[in-house]
Amino acid sequence: MPTAARLMAAICLAVVGYILTQEVIALMPDRTNFGYFMHTNVALGLAVGWVVMGRRAGRGTTSAINNGLTGVVVLIFWGLGVQASYEMFRRAMGNRYDGPLEALTAIFQLGAEFGALMLTPTVGITVLVCAVVSGLLTEFAGRRWK
């Protein structure tokens, strides 16, 4: 059921996806081709905000902050999973793997590598601030527009 809280959560996490993607792009080499990297992460933000955060709004300030943290962590998890799966598929099309099990294992290795790349203080502070703001804005929307 569409609610203001779901809409606000989707918009907030789409913005968080955009901001985090910009920070990750800044960490990568200049010659990297990102393709639909930005679009994919913003779409994931919309989906995670709508499904995960939006339905959990309206439970108070502490729960709102926890909701924001949960939403951003889920966004990062799905973002790493989708991007690692895409990279594995791209490499598999170049015959870099000997079999399907090696390709599936590569998804987790690539996800861990991409996650390690994000472990910087700048990204960490951005994640925390965006999570708290997103949670509070979603809570405000849920209370204001029922």
N, C-alpha and C positions, 0 to 999 in steps of 0.2 A: 504494500500500500504506500503510495507516495506521500511523504510528509516533508515539512520544512527542514526537519533535522536531517533526513536522508539527503536532501538537496544540498544543504549547507556542508554536510560531511563530504559529499562527492566533490563539491567545488573546492573545499579546503584541501583534500588529499590530491586532487588534480594539480593544484598550485604547489603542494609539497613535492609531488612527483616532478614537476617542472624545475623547481629550485634545486632539488637533489641531483637531477640530471645535469643541470648546468654546472654544478660543482664537480660531478664525476667527469664531465667533458673537459673541465679545466685540468684534471689530474692526468689525462691521457696524452699521448704524443700528438703533435700537431697534424701529422699525416693520417691519423685515424679516420676512416670513413664510418660515420655513425648511422647512416640510412634512416630508418624509422625508429631509432632509439628513443628520441624525445616523444614522438607520438605514442609509442607503445607504453611508455611509463606514465604519461598523462592519462591514457585510457585505463591503465591498471589503477591509477589513483581514483578515477571516477567510479570504477566498479567496486573497489575495496571500500571507499567511503560510503557508497550507497548500501552495500551489503553488510559490512562489518560494523562500521561506526554508527550509521544512521539508525539502526534498530535498537541500539543500546543507549540512546540519549534519554534524558529525563530522570536520571537517578541521583543527581546532586553533583557538587563541585569536585569532590574527590574522585568519584566515579567518572566524571567528565575528563579529568586529567588522565586517569588510567585508560579510558576509552581512546583518547588521542594517542597515547603511547602504544596501545595495542594496534590501532589502525595503522600507524606509521611502521611498526615492526612487521605487520602483515604485508604492507605495501613493499617494503624492502625484501622480504622473503619471496614474494611472488615476482618482484622485479628481477631478483637474482636468478630465480628459477626459469623464468621466461627467456631472459637474455642468455643464460648458459645453455638452455635447450636450443635456441636459435644458433648459437655459435657452434654447438656440437653438430647440428644438422648441416651447417655450412661446411664444416670440416669433413663431415661424412660424405658429402657430395664430391669432395676432392679425394676420396678413397684414403683417408688418413687412419681409419680404424680397420682392424682385422676381422671384427665381428660385432654383432649387436650388443653383447655384454660389455665389450670394451667401450662402445659408444655411449651406453647408458651410464657407465662408471665415469666417463668423461664429463657428463652433466654435473655431477657432484664436485669433481675436481675443478671445473671451470667456475662453478658457483662459489667455491671456497676462494679461488684466486680473485674473482671479482669482488667478493666480500672483503678480502684482505686489502684490496686497493682502496676501499671506502673507509678503512680504519684510520682516519686522520682526525685531529681535534676539530678542524673546521666543520667537517661533515657531522661529527658527533654533536657539536653544539647546535648546528642547524637542525638536526633530527630532534633533539630535546625541545628546542624552542618551538619548532613547527608543530610538534606533537601536542604540547600544552595549549598553544593557541588554537589549533584545530579542534581539540576536545572541548575547550571552553566556548568557542563559537558555535559548535554543534549543540552543546547544551543550551546556550542562549537561544538559538533558533528553535529548539524543541520546546522550550518553556514559553517563548514569546508568541509563536505562531502554531497553535495546536490545531 
